[in-house]
Amino acid sequence: MKLNIFGSRGSIARSHKDLIRYGGNTSCVEVETDSTRVVLDMGSGAYDLGQKLVKLGAGALKDQHVLLSHCHWDHIQGFPFFAPLFVPGSEWNIYAPGGFSSSLKDKLSSQMSHDFFPLTIEQLNAEINYHDLKEGQLDLGEDIRVTTQYINHTVLTLGYRLECKKTGASMAYITDHEMYNHALAHGYQRSPDGSKSPDDRHADFFAGVDVLIHDTQYVASEYAKTEGYGHSTVEYVVDMAMAVGVRKLALFHHDPQRTDDQVDEILAMARARVAKAGGTLEVIAAADFSTIEIAPRPERLQALVTCNKSSSWTEATKPNILPEKPTASSSSSALTTFVEGSMHQVVISHSQLDLFQDLESDGLAVNHIPKGRPFLQSFRHAKPALIVVRCQDATDDYVFKNCQRLRQCYGNWGKEVPYIVVVANQECLDHLRPKGERAGVTDWVVEPFSPAYIRTRIRMGIARNPCKWKPPIKPCNERARLNALQSLQILDSKNTEERFDRITKMCATVFGVPLVFVSLVDENRQWFKSAQWLCPMPPGPTPSETPREVSFCGHTILQKDLLVIPDATQDDRFADNPFVADGLKVRFYAGCPLALPNVHDGGDATYNIGTLCIIDMRPRDLDDGQQNLLRDFGEMIKNEIMTHTLSMASSSATSHKVRRASSIKPVEASAVATVPHSQHPARST
């Protein structure tokens, strides 16, 4: 694994004669393995990285990845100047912490609006997919496993741990993080009582990595003036890295006022601190255009495999993503339940309500419970996304008794809802933490705090709340897939054609299901070419399409064969989907991807343009014979789509291309009749 640093400065890019050796570019690091490239942040250093990569050509820039820690300007200001984004045919996946009121694409678009930049984000020529992340794990490329964890900044921010599955090499990237316990600015120590504080959890996140790139913008003597800015001290980070067995620490996010000589002094102080403690940690100061090589660690490979098998994160190979933006029409969000329209409800039991008013700008509805009002009775009808309670003093057992009863008596919601306790000072927290952990307290906040700080901690708490709905990601060949779909001239065509309806009716009968669809997956929706609705429907017109983010079929087109979900309530991708949790109460789903060519280019490549799917409101499964039947019906649908496209051809030349592209062998409908009576799905499940 190789780390190429293109920007190591914090807050603002600078050019000065005293900033030559360490540089003035803001955050940008390129991580390279033999087969995968990941870019960490896109500060001004991204300009120089882009100039390097653009020389490789579009062919070498397929399936590329960018991990943004957050969207403060010093971490994204290089995005509009990143040359590969203007290269047609290059493919980029960009990931960042998911927000509430705006998507990642919205945030990046804002700095490219007409008032600030000559080009809009829509004018970028590369194929770009935007992913809103939360805590979890995902695999990038062929060999990089990424683990994400929230860190403590003034906005929702993620730290990243990257491990190479082929060599065992590892690194962590932590920028813009402030001590949870501000007293630790002068040096880190683990909690003496054995409980795990938020700072301990932070340290454990990068335990044992080969290289730790960590925010060290300040030193302890400066912290009294910079408290609350969202950055770490050198003393805190050095002690923490030693405590958890980091091999090499790179001091990062240098303050823009630091000269090269001052960075040298801080580096010498950090090394002296290690020597005094008798540690073996190697400390360097990150510098623009420097490279860190990480040797293979074969002894780590087995640990990586074991970690994957026992991981609490589901589907380690898929990004743990949030939808681009909540929709008011949905009854559930990817973060928690919608309580008031499209707003998340936060219950506050705290006298200083003005500290929480900024939450409403994030689409959060604040419900204040005044002192003296029965606390738990408030949750009989409304289930908030998060609860904040102030503990009056170290003898206040009422707060913890309520938390314990909430966990025991209010079902799954009561067990999972984040419960944050505000305490007066660090001494009070140290005294109450063991009691709170036994009761089920999720997190702690120490007074005093700013509105920006509590806003971020609440957003972090809501985003950590377990969510069992993963909207489908878009494949890396999405643009080519959409071009193929458009070439077939079937999207938004007449949606009551007998030849398609005949097949979906047969599916409904053969499989004994109430819902059957021929679903074509467009950019932001799935549109039904044929639909059988054999179940009671909510009032209003029968829908001809649904948003892509709630579709099961959006997941099906990501794979080569059938997707079968025996019980959606037991699947973390779908359990909180509005079609499962509310509305139709979907339980069973099986979808067959429809792989068809782009009839305009005459090539052999095929693309999953949609699905044939069957749905039931009861859990069930398909045996091998039934799965083969669904595949056969899928072939029949593909054949009808190609026949439709032939009939729409406007010239003999186009018709000739379509005939060459169509190599699908028709499936005889009579094959369905060969299913023995005893194997009829409606009777065998």
C-alpha positions as CSV (number, residue, x, y, z in Angstrom):
1,M,0.0,0.0,0.0
2,K,1.3,3.4,-0.9
3,L,0.1,6.8,0.4
4,N,0.7,9.8,-1.7
5,I,0.1,13.1,0.1
6,F,-1.0,16.0,-2.1
7,G,-2.3,18.3,0.7
8,S,-1.6,18.4,4.4
9,R,-2.5,21.9,5.5
10,G,-5.7,22.7,7.4
11,S,-8.5,25.3,7.1
12,I,-7.2,27.3,4.2
13,A,-4.6,26.8,1.4
14,R,-1.6,29.1,1.7
15,S,1.4,30.0,-0.4
16,H,4.4,31.5,1.4
17,K,8.2,31.4,1.5
18,D,8.1,29.9,5.0
19,L,5.8,27.0,3.9
20,I,8.0,25.4,1.3
21,R,9.0,22.0,2.9
22,Y,5.6,21.0,4.3
23,G,3.5,22.8,1.7
24,G,0.3,24.8,1.7
25,N,-2.3,22.6,0.0
26,T,-5.4,21.5,2.0
27,S,-6.3,17.9,2.6
28,C,-5.8,15.3,-0.1
29,V,-4.2,11.9,0.1
30,E,-4.1,9.2,-2.6
31,V,-4.1,5.6,-1.4
32,E,-2.8,3.0,-4.0
33,T,-2.6,-0.7,-4.0
34,D,-1.8,-3.0,-6.9
35,S,-5.4,-2.8,-8.3
36,T,-7.3,-0.1,-6.4
37,R,-7.0,3.7,-6.0
38,V,-8.9,5.6,-3.2
39,V,-8.7,9.4,-2.8
40,L,-9.1,10.8,0.7
41,D,-10.6,14.3,0.6
42,M,-10.4,16.8,-2.2
43,G,-8.9,19.9,-0.8
44,S,-6.7,22.1,-2.9
45,G,-4.2,19.3,-3.2
46,A,-6.7,17.5,-5.5
47,Y,-5.7,19.8,-8.3
48,D,-2.2,18.4,-8.4
49,L,-3.4,14.8,-8.0
50,G,-5.8,15.4,-10.9
51,Q,-3.0,16.6,-13.1
52,K,-1.2,13.4,-12.4
53,L,-4.2,11.1,-13.0
54,V,-5.5,12.7,-16.1
55,K,-2.4,11.7,-18.0
56,L,-3.4,8.0,-17.5
57,G,-6.4,8.4,-19.8
58,A,-10.0,7.3,-19.3
59,G,-9.2,3.6,-19.6
60,A,-7.2,3.7,-16.4
61,L,-9.8,5.7,-14.5
62,K,-12.6,3.2,-14.3
63,D,-14.2,2.4,-10.9
64,Q,-12.3,5.1,-9.0
65,H,-13.2,6.1,-5.4
66,V,-13.2,9.2,-3.3
67,L,-13.9,9.3,0.4
68,L,-14.7,12.7,1.8
69,S,-14.4,13.1,5.6
70,H,-16.9,16.0,5.4
71,C,-17.8,18.9,3.2
72,H,-16.1,21.9,4.8
73,W,-14.5,23.9,2.0
74,D,-10.9,23.0,2.8
75,H,-11.9,19.4,2.1
76,I,-13.8,19.9,-1.1
77,Q,-12.4,23.0,-2.7
78,G,-10.3,21.0,-5.2
79,F,-13.4,19.1,-6.5
80,P,-14.3,21.5,-9.3
81,F,-10.6,21.6,-10.4
82,F,-10.1,17.8,-10.4
83,A,-9.3,17.2,-14.1
84,P,-10.3,13.5,-14.3
85,L,-13.9,14.6,-13.6
86,F,-13.9,16.2,-17.0
87,V,-12.7,13.1,-18.9
88,P,-15.5,11.3,-20.7
89,G,-15.5,7.6,-19.9
90,S,-13.9,7.9,-16.5
91,E,-15.9,6.5,-13.6
92,W,-15.9,7.9,-10.1
93,N,-17.7,7.0,-6.9
94,I,-17.8,9.7,-4.3
95,Y,-18.7,8.9,-0.7
96,A,-19.3,11.3,2.3
97,P,-21.3,11.4,5.6
98,G,-25.0,11.5,4.9
99,G,-26.9,14.5,6.0
100,F,-30.5,15.3,6.7
101,S,-31.5,18.3,4.7
102,S,-29.3,17.9,1.6
103,S,-27.5,15.1,-0.3
104,L,-23.8,14.9,-1.1
105,K,-24.5,15.9,-4.7
106,D,-26.4,19.0,-3.4
107,K,-23.4,20.0,-1.2
108,L,-20.9,19.7,-4.0
109,S,-23.2,21.4,-6.4
110,S,-23.5,24.4,-4.1
111,Q,-19.9,25.5,-4.5
112,M,-20.3,25.1,-8.3
113,S,-23.4,27.2,-8.5
114,H,-23.5,30.1,-11.0
115,D,-22.5,32.7,-8.4
116,F,-19.3,30.9,-7.4
117,F,-18.1,29.0,-10.4
118,P,-18.3,29.2,-14.3
119,L,-19.4,25.5,-14.7
120,T,-22.1,23.5,-13.0
121,I,-21.8,20.0,-11.7
122,E,-23.9,18.7,-14.5
123,Q,-21.2,19.8,-17.0
124,L,-18.7,17.3,-15.6
125,N,-18.1,14.6,-18.3
126,A,-17.2,11.7,-16.1
127,E,-19.7,9.2,-14.8
128,I,-20.1,10.2,-11.2
129,N,-22.1,8.3,-8.5
130,Y,-22.7,10.0,-5.2
131,H,-23.1,8.0,-2.0
132,D,-24.1,9.2,1.4
133,L,-22.4,7.1,4.1
134,K,-22.9,6.3,7.7
135,E,-20.9,4.1,10.1
136,G,-20.2,0.7,8.7
137,Q,-18.0,-1.2,6.4
138,L,-17.6,-1.5,2.6
139,D,-15.2,-2.9,0.0
140,L,-13.7,-0.8,-2.7
141,G,-12.2,-2.2,-5.8
142,E,-10.6,-5.6,-5.6
143,D,-8.7,-5.4,-2.4
144,I,-9.5,-2.5,0.0
145,R,-11.8,-2.8,2.9
146,V,-13.0,0.5,4.4
147,T,-14.4,0.9,7.9
148,T,-16.1,4.2,8.8
149,Q,-16.7,5.8,12.2
150,Y,-18.0,9.2,13.2
151,I,-15.5,11.5,14.7
152,N,-16.0,14.7,16.8
153,H,-16.2,17.8,14.6
154,T,-18.6,20.8,14.2
155,V,-20.4,18.9,11.4
156,L,-21.1,15.3,10.8
157,T,-17.7,13.9,9.9
158,L,-16.3,10.4,9.3
159,G,-12.9,8.8,9.9
160,Y,-11.8,6.1,7.6
161,R,-9.7,2.9,8.3
162,L,-8.4,1.2,5.1
163,E,-7.0,-2.3,5.0
164,C,-5.6,-4.2,2.0
165,K,-7.1,-7.7,1.8
166,K,-4.2,-9.0,-0.3
167,T,-1.2,-7.7,1.8
168,G,-2.6,-7.0,5.3
169,A,-1.3,-3.4,5.2
170,S,-3.5,-0.8,7.0
171,M,-3.9,2.9,7.5
172,A,-6.4,5.3,9.1
173,Y,-7.3,8.8,8.1
174,I,-8.7,11.0,10.8
175,T,-8.9,14.7,10.1
176,D,-10.9,17.4,11.9
177,H,-11.5,15.6,15.3
178,E,-11.6,17.2,18.7
179,M,-11.3,15.4,22.0
180,Y,-14.7,14.4,23.4
181,N,-13.3,15.0,26.9
182,H,-11.6,18.4,26.5
183,A,-9.4,17.7,29.6
184,L,-7.5,15.2,27.4
185,A,-6.0,18.0,25.4
186,H,-2.9,17.7,27.5
187,G,-2.6,13.9,27.0
188,Y,-4.8,10.8,26.5
189,Q,-5.5,8.2,29.1
190,R,-8.0,5.3,28.9
191,S,-10.9,5.4,31.3
192,P,-9.6,4.0,34.6
193,D,-12.8,2.3,35.6
194,G,-12.7,-0.1,32.6
195,S,-15.7,1.5,30.9
196,K,-15.2,2.7,27.3
197,S,-15.5,6.5,26.8
198,P,-16.1,8.1,23.4
199,D,-12.3,8.9,23.3
200,D,-11.5,5.2,24.0
201,R,-13.8,4.2,21.2
202,H,-12.0,6.6,18.9
203,A,-8.7,5.1,19.8
204,D,-9.9,1.6,19.3
205,F,-11.0,2.5,15.8
206,F,-7.4,2.8,14.5
207,A,-5.7,0.4,16.9
208,G,-2.8,-1.4,15.4
209,V,-2.7,0.3,12.0
210,D,0.6,0.7,10.2
211,V,0.1,4.4,9.5
212,L,-2.2,6.9,11.2
213,I,-2.8,10.2,9.5
214,H,-4.4,12.3,12.2
215,D,-5.5,15.9,12.7
216,T,-2.9,17.7,15.0
217,Q,-3.7,21.3,14.2
218,Y,-3.0,22.5,17.8
219,V,-0.8,21.9,20.8
220,A,-2.1,21.8,24.3
221,S,-0.9,25.3,25.2
222,E,-3.1,26.7,22.5
223,Y,-6.2,24.8,23.3
224,A,-7.8,27.2,25.7
225,K,-8.2,29.6,22.8
226,T,-9.3,27.0,20.2
227,E,-11.6,24.9,22.3
228,G,-14.7,24.0,20.3
229,Y,-13.1,24.5,16.9
230,G,-13.2,20.7,16.2
231,H,-9.5,19.9,16.2
232,S,-7.0,17.7,18.1
233,T,-3.8,18.5,20.0
234,V,-0.5,16.8,19.3
235,E,-0.2,15.6,22.9
236,Y,-3.6,13.8,22.7
237,V,-2.9,12.1,19.4
238,V,0.6,11.0,20.2
239,D,-0.5,9.4,23.5
240,M,-3.5,7.8,21.9
241,A,-1.4,6.3,19.0
242,M,1.1,4.8,21.5
243,A,-1.7,3.4,23.6
244,V,-3.3,1.4,20.8
245,G,-0.1,0.2,19.0
246,V,0.0,2.4,15.9
247,R,3.3,1.9,14.1
248,K,3.7,5.3,12.4
249,L,1.9,8.6,13.1
250,A,1.8,11.3,10.5
251,L,0.9,14.7,12.0
252,F,-1.6,16.3,9.7
253,H,-3.9,19.3,9.1
254,H,-1.2,21.7,10.0
255,D,-2.5,25.1,11.1
256,P,-2.3,27.6,8.2
257,Q,-0.2,29.9,10.4
258,R,2.5,27.3,11.1
259,T,5.8,27.9,9.3
260,D,8.1,25.0,8.3
261,D,10.3,25.7,11.3
262,Q,7.3,25.7,13.7
263,V,6.2,22.3,12.3
264,D,9.7,21.0,12.9
265,E,9.5,22.2,16.5
266,I,6.2,20.4,17.0
267,L,7.6,17.3,15.4
268,A,10.6,17.3,17.7
269,M,8.2,17.8,20.7
270,A,6.1,14.8,19.6
271,R,9.2,12.5,19.2
272,A,10.5,13.6,22.6
273,R,7.1,12.7,24.1
274,V,7.4,9.2,22.6
275,A,11.0,8.8,23.8
276,K,10.1,9.9,27.4
277,A,7.3,7.3,27.5
278,G,9.6,4.6,26.2
279,G,7.4,4.1,23.2
280,T,8.3,2.7,19.7
281,L,5.9,4.9,17.7
282,E,7.5,6.5,14.7
283,V,6.3,10.1,14.2
284,I,6.6,12.2,11.0
285,A,5.0,15.4,9.8
286,A,2.9,15.0,6.7
287,A,4.2,17.1,3.8
288,D,2.8,17.9,0.4
289,F,4.1,15.6,-2.4
290,S,5.6,13.1,0.0
291,T,5.0,9.3,-0.2
292,I,4.6,6.7,2.6
293,E,5.2,3.1,1.7
294,I,3.5,0.4,3.8
295,A,5.1,-3.0,3.7
296,P,2.9,-6.2,3.5
297,R,1.7,-7.6,6.8
298,P,0.9,-11.2,6.0
299,E,0.2,-12.0,9.6
300,R,-2.8,-9.6,9.4
301,L,-4.5,-11.4,6.5
302,Q,-6.1,-14.1,8.7
303,A,-7.3,-11.4,11.1
304,L,-9.0,-9.6,8.2
305,V,-10.8,-12.8,7.1
306,T,-11.9,-13.6,10.7
307,C,-13.1,-10.0,11.1
308,N,-15.2,-10.2,8.0
309,K,-16.8,-13.5,9.1
310,S,-17.7,-12.2,12.6
311,S,-18.3,-8.6,11.7
312,S,-21.4,-7.0,13.1
313,W,-21.8,-5.0,9.8
314,T,-24.0,-6.7,7.3
315,E,-23.0,-7.0,3.7
316,A,-19.4,-5.9,4.0
317,T,-19.1,-5.8,0.2
318,K,-21.7,-3.2,-0.2
319,P,-21.5,0.5,0.8
320,N,-23.4,1.3,4.0
321,I,-25.2,4.1,2.3
322,L,-28.1,6.4,2.9
323,P,-30.5,7.6,0.2
324,E,-29.6,10.8,-1.6
325,K,-32.4,12.8,0.1
326,P,-35.5,11.9,2.2
327,T,-38.8,12.3,0.4
328,A,-41.9,13.6,2.0
329,S,-44.0,10.9,0.5
330,S,-42.1,8.2,2.3
331,S,-43.3,6.9,5.7
332,S,-39.8,5.9,6.7
333,S,-36.4,7.5,6.2
334,A,-33.0,5.8,5.9
335,L,-32.1,7.1,9.3
336,T,-35.2,6.5,11.4
337,T,-39.0,6.8,11.3
338,F,-40.6,9.9,9.9
339,V,-42.8,11.2,12.6
340,E,-44.0,14.5,11.2
341,G,-44.2,14.5,7.5
342,S,-40.6,14.4,6.3
343,M,-39.2,15.5,9.6
344,H,-37.3,13.5,12.2
345,Q,-38.6,14.1,15.8
346,V,-36.1,14.7,18.6
347,V,-37.4,14.8,22.1
348,I,-35.6,17.3,24.4
349,S,-35.8,17.4,28.2
350,H,-33.5,20.3,28.9
351,S,-34.2,23.8,30.3
352,Q,-32.1,25.7,27.8
353,L,-34.3,24.9,24.7
354,D,-32.7,27.7,22.7
355,L,-29.5,25.6,22.4
356,F,-31.5,23.2,20.2
357,Q,-33.4,25.5,17.9
358,D,-30.8,25.1,15.1
359,L,-31.9,21.5,14.7
360,E,-34.9,22.5,12.7
361,S,-32.7,23.7,9.8
362,D,-31.7,20.0,9.5
363,G,-35.3,18.9,9.1
364,L,-35.6,17.8,12.7
365,A,-38.8,18.5,14.7
366,V,-37.9,19.4,18.3
367,N,-40.4,18.3,20.9
368,H,-39.7,19.7,24.3
369,I,-40.9,17.9,27.5
370,P,-41.0,20.4,30.3
371,K,-39.9,19.6,33.8
372,G,-42.7,17.9,35.8
373,R,-44.4,16.3,32.8
374,P,-44.5,12.5,32.8
375,F,-41.6,11.5,30.7
376,L,-42.3,8.0,29.3
377,Q,-46.0,8.7,28.7
378,S,-44.9,11.0,25.9
379,F,-43.8,7.9,23.9
380,R,-47.1,6.1,23.8
381,H,-48.1,7.5,20.5
382,A,-45.0,9.1,19.0
383,K,-41.7,7.3,18.6
384,P,-39.0,9.9,18.3
385,A,-35.7,9.4,16.5
386,L,-33.6,10.4,19.5
387,I,-34.0,11.5,23.2
388,V,-31.9,14.1,25.0
389,V,-32.2,14.4,28.8
390,R,-30.4,16.6,31.2
391,C,-29.1,15.0,34.4
392,Q,-29.5,17.6,37.3
393,D,-26.7,16.3,39.4
394,A,-24.8,13.1,40.4
395,T,-27.6,11.9,42.6
396,D,-30.3,12.1,39.8
397,D,-31.4,8.5,39.4
398,Y,-34.7,9.5,37.6
399,V,-32.8,9.9,34.3
400,F,-31.4,6.4,34.4
401,K,-34.5,4.6,35.7
402,N,-36.4,6.1,32.8
403,C,-33.7,4.9,30.4
404,Q,-33.8,1.4,31.9
405,R,-37.6,1.2,31.6
406,L,-37.5,2.5,28.1
407,R,-35.1,-0.3,27.1
408,Q,-37.2,-3.0,28.8
409,C,-40.8,-2.0,28.1
410,Y,-41.0,-0.2,24.7
411,G,-40.2,-3.0,22.3
412,N,-37.6,-2.8,19.6
413,W,-37.9,1.0,19.3
414,G,-37.2,1.4,23.0
415,K,-34.2,-0.9,22.8
416,E,-32.6,1.0,19.9
417,V,-33.5,4.7,20.2
418,P,-30.5,6.8,21.0
419,Y,-30.7,8.2,24.6
420,I,-28.3,11.1,25.2
421,V,-27.6,12.4,28.7
422,V,-26.3,16.0,29.3
423,V,-24.3,16.4,32.4
424,A,-22.9,19.6,34.1
425,N,-19.2,18.7,34.0
426,Q,-16.6,16.0,33.5
427,E,-16.5,15.1,37.2
428,C,-20.2,14.4,37.1
429,L,-19.8,12.3,33.9
430,D,-17.0,10.2,35.5
431,H,-19.2,9.4,38.4
432,L,-22.3,8.6,36.4
433,R,-20.9,6.7,33.5
434,P,-21.0,3.2,35.0
435,K,-24.6,3.7,36.2
436,G,-25.6,5.1,32.7
437,E,-24.0,2.2,30.9
438,R,-25.9,-0.3,32.9
439,A,-29.2,1.5,32.2
440,G,-28.5,1.7,28.4
441,V,-27.4,5.4,27.9
442,T,-26.1,5.8,24.3
443,D,-24.0,8.9,24.6
444,W,-23.0,11.8,26.9
445,V,-22.6,15.5,26.4
446,V,-20.8,17.7,28.9
447,E,-21.8,21.3,29.5
448,P,-21.2,24.0,28.4
449,F,-21.6,23.4,24.7
450,S,-22.5,25.4,21.6
451,P,-25.6,25.0,19.5
452,A,-23.3,23.8,16.6
453,Y,-21.8,21.1,18.9
454,I,-25.0,19.7,20.2
455,R,-26.5,19.8,16.7
456,T,-23.6,17.6,15.4
457,R,-23.8,15.2,18.3
458,I,-27.6,14.7,17.8
459,R,-27.1,14.2,14.0
460,M,-24.4,11.6,14.9
461,G,-26.7,9.8,17.3
462,I,-29.6,9.6,14.8
463,A,-27.3,8.4,12.0
464,R,-26.0,5.7,14.3
465,N,-29.5,4.4,15.0
466,P,-29.7,1.1,13.3
467,C,-31.6,1.4,10.0
468,K,-32.7,-1.6,8.0
469,W,-33.2,0.1,4.6
470,K,-30.4,0.4,2.1
471,P,-31.5,2.1,-1.1
472,P,-29.8,0.5,-4.1
473,I,-26.5,2.0,-5.3
474,K,-26.0,2.7,-8.9
475,P,-23.7,0.4,-10.9
476,C,-20.4,1.9,-12.2
477,N,-21.7,1.4,-15.8
478,E,-24.8,3.3,-15.0
479,R,-24.5,5.7,-17.9
480,A,-24.0,2.9,-20.4
481,R,-26.9,1.0,-18.8
482,L,-29.2,4.0,-19.2
483,N,-28.1,4.5,-22.8
484,A,-29.0,0.8,-23.5
485,L,-32.4,1.3,-21.9
486,Q,-33.1,4.4,-24.0
487,S,-32.0,2.6,-27.2
488,L,-34.7,0.0,-26.8
489,Q,-37.4,2.7,-27.1
490,I,-39.6,1.0,-24.5
491,L,-39.4,3.4,-21.6
492,D,-42.7,5.4,-21.2
493,S,-44.3,3.4,-24.1
494,K,-47.8,2.1,-23.9
495,N,-48.0,0.2,-20.6
496,T,-51.0,-2.1,-21.4
497,E,-49.6,-4.3,-24.2
498,E,-51.3,-7.7,-24.2
499,R,-48.1,-9.6,-25.1
500,F,-46.4,-8.4,-21.9
501,D,-49.6,-8.6,-19.7
502,R,-50.1,-12.2,-20.9
503,I,-46.8,-13.2,-19.4
504,T,-47.2,-11.4,-16.1
505,K,-50.7,-12.9,-15.7
506,M,-49.2,-16.4,-16.2
507,C,-46.6,-15.6,-13.6
508,A,-49.2,-14.6,-11.1
509,T,-51.1,-17.8,-11.7
510,V,-48.1,-20.2,-11.7
511,F,-46.4,-18.7,-8.6
512,G,-49.6,-17.9,-6.8
513,V,-48.6,-14.3,-6.1
514,P,-50.7,-11.1,-6.0
515,L,-48.1,-8.8,-7.6
516,V,-46.1,-9.2,-10.8
517,F,-44.1,-6.4,-12.6
518,V,-42.0,-5.9,-15.6
519,S,-40.0,-3.0,-14.1
520,L,-37.6,-0.8,-16.1
521,V,-35.1,0.9,-13.9
522,D,-34.6,4.5,-15.0
523,E,-32.2,7.1,-13.5
524,N,-34.3,8.0,-10.5
525,R,-37.4,5.7,-10.8
526,Q,-38.7,2.3,-11.8
527,W,-41.4,2.3,-14.4
528,F,-43.8,-0.6,-15.0
529,K,-44.2,-1.8,-18.5
530,S,-46.6,-4.4,-17.2
531,A,-48.2,-4.9,-13.8
532,Q,-50.6,-7.3,-12.1
533,W,-52.2,-5.8,-9.0
534,L,-54.2,-8.7,-7.5
535,C,-54.4,-7.4,-4.0
536,P,-56.3,-4.5,-2.2
537,M,-54.8,-1.2,-3.1
538,P,-54.7,2.1,-1.1
539,P,-57.1,4.8,-2.4
540,G,-56.1,6.7,-5.5
541,P,-54.8,5.8,-9.0
542,T,-52.7,2.6,-9.5
543,P,-49.1,3.7,-9.7
544,S,-47.2,3.3,-12.9
545,E,-43.8,4.0,-11.3
546,T,-42.1,4.4,-7.9
547,P,-38.9,6.1,-6.8
548,R,-35.8,4.1,-7.4
549,E,-34.6,4.5,-3.8
550,V,-37.5,2.4,-2.5
551,S,-37.3,-0.3,-5.2
552,F,-36.2,-3.9,-4.7
553,C,-35.5,-4.1,-8.5
554,G,-32.8,-1.5,-8.1
555,H,-30.9,-4.1,-6.1
556,T,-31.7,-6.9,-8.6
557,I,-30.0,-5.1,-11.5
558,L,-26.8,-5.1,-9.6
559,Q,-26.3,-8.8,-10.0
560,K,-26.2,-11.4,-12.8
561,D,-28.8,-13.8,-11.5
562,L,-32.0,-13.9,-9.5
563,L,-32.5,-11.9,-6.3
564,V,-34.7,-13.8,-3.9
565,I,-35.9,-12.3,-0.6
566,P,-37.8,-14.9,1.4
567,D,-38.8,-12.5,4.2
568,A,-38.0,-8.8,3.7
569,T,-38.6,-8.0,7.5
570,Q,-35.5,-10.2,8.2
571,D,-33.3,-8.5,5.6
572,D,-31.3,-5.4,6.7
573,R,-31.6,-4.0,3.2
574,F,-35.4,-3.9,3.2
575,A,-36.9,-4.2,6.7
576,D,-37.5,-0.5,7.1
577,N,-38.4,0.1,3.4
578,P,-41.8,1.9,3.3
579,F,-43.2,-0.9,1.1
580,V,-42.3,-3.4,3.9
581,A,-42.8,-1.4,7.1
582,D,-46.0,0.3,5.9
583,G,-48.3,0.4,2.9
584,L,-48.3,-3.0,1.0
585,K,-46.4,-4.9,3.8
586,V,-44.3,-6.7,1.3
587,R,-42.7,-9.9,2.7
588,F,-41.5,-12.0,-0.3
589,Y,-39.7,-10.8,-3.4
590,A,-38.0,-12.5,-6.3
591,G,-36.6,-10.6,-9.3
592,C,-35.0,-11.8,-12.5
593,P,-32.6,-9.2,-14.2
594,L,-33.3,-8.4,-17.8
595,A,-29.9,-8.2,-19.6
596,L,-30.2,-6.6,-23.0
597,P,-27.8,-4.8,-25.5
598,N,-27.6,-1.3,-26.7
599,V,-29.1,-1.7,-30.1
600,H,-27.4,1.4,-31.4
601,D,-23.8,0.3,-30.9
602,G,-24.1,-3.2,-32.3
603,G,-21.8,-4.6,-29.6
604,D,-22.1,-7.8,-27.6
605,A,-22.3,-6.2,-24.2
606,T,-25.6,-6.5,-22.3
607,Y,-26.9,-4.3,-19.5
608,N,-29.5,-5.0,-16.8
609,I,-32.2,-2.5,-17.9
610,G,-34.9,-3.8,-15.5
611,T,-36.5,-6.9,-14.0
612,L,-39.3,-9.3,-14.1
613,C,-40.3,-9.6,-10.4
614,I,-42.9,-11.4,-8.3
615,I,-44.1,-10.2,-4.9
616,D,-46.1,-11.6,-2.0
617,M,-47.4,-10.4,1.4
618,R,-46.4,-13.6,3.1
619,P,-42.9,-15.1,3.7
620,R,-42.0,-17.9,1.3
621,D,-39.2,-19.2,-0.9
622,L,-38.5,-20.6,-4.4
623,D,-37.0,-24.1,-5.0
624,D,-34.6,-24.7,-7.8
625,G,-37.4,-25.6,-10.3
626,Q,-39.4,-22.5,-9.5
627,Q,-36.3,-20.4,-9.9
628,N,-35.7,-21.9,-13.3
629,L,-39.3,-21.1,-14.2
630,L,-38.8,-17.4,-13.3
631,R,-35.7,-17.3,-15.5
632,D,-37.7,-18.8,-18.4
633,F,-40.4,-16.1,-17.9
634,G,-37.6,-13.5,-17.9
635,E,-36.3,-14.8,-21.2
636,M,-39.8,-14.5,-22.6
637,I,-40.0,-10.8,-21.5
638,K,-36.6,-10.1,-23.0
639,N,-37.8,-11.6,-26.3
640,E,-40.9,-9.4,-26.3
641,I,-38.9,-6.3,-25.5
642,M,-36.7,-7.0,-28.6
643,T,-39.8,-7.6,-30.7
644,H,-41.2,-4.3,-29.5
645,T,-37.9,-2.5,-30.4
646,L,-37.9,-4.0,-33.9
647,S,-41.4,-2.7,-34.4
648,M,-40.3,0.8,-33.4
649,A,-37.3,0.8,-35.7
650,S,-37.5,3.9,-37.9
651,S,-35.2,2.6,-40.7
652,S,-34.1,-0.6,-42.2
653,A,-30.5,0.1,-41.0
654,T,-31.7,0.4,-37.4
655,S,-33.8,-2.7,-37.8
656,H,-30.7,-4.6,-39.1
657,K,-28.7,-3.6,-36.1
658,V,-31.5,-4.7,-33.8
659,R,-31.7,-8.1,-35.5
660,R,-27.9,-8.6,-35.1
661,A,-28.1,-7.6,-31.5
662,S,-31.0,-9.9,-30.7
663,S,-29.7,-13.4,-29.9
664,I,-32.4,-14.4,-27.4
665,K,-34.0,-17.7,-28.0
666,P,-37.8,-17.5,-27.5
667,V,-39.1,-19.6,-24.6
668,E,-42.3,-21.6,-25.4
669,A,-45.2,-20.7,-23.1
670,S,-46.1,-24.4,-23.2
671,A,-43.1,-25.1,-21.0
672,V,-45.0,-23.7,-18.1
673,A,-47.6,-26.4,-18.4
674,T,-45.0,-29.1,-17.6
675,V,-44.9,-28.3,-13.9
676,P,-46.3,-31.2,-12.0
677,H,-49.4,-30.5,-10.0
678,S,-47.6,-31.3,-6.7
679,Q,-44.9,-28.8,-7.4
680,H,-47.3,-25.9,-8.0
681,P,-45.7,-23.0,-6.0
682,A,-49.1,-21.9,-4.7
683,R,-49.5,-25.3,-3.1
684,S,-45.9,-26.1,-2.0
685,T,-45.3,-23.0,0.1
